[in-house]
């Protein structure tokens, strides 16, 4: 009988953990995009990024300081913009977008 209780208890714990990202810890994500993706030299584009379960920006090559936001940039040549965010649990996520300059 005790073995059966353990089996059901472990199954219930496993089910609860799957419902919370597999390990019971939320999954951190970030997504960045640019509108428009292709510009001519001298024009600008708007970067927009959004994260889920992130608490801070670890790094970005465009000066992002918040985990969600927008920024207008005017690259002189084709440039890839990258942001990395971190959750309060230490998980990180990275996303990139390339703006083409013609």
Buried (B, 14 or more C-beta within 10 A) or exposed (E): EEEEEEEEEEEEEEEEEEEEBEEEBBBBBBEBBBEEEEBEEEEEBEBBBBBBBBEBBEEBEBEBEEBEBEBEBEBEEEBEBBBBBBBEBEBBBBBEBEBBBE
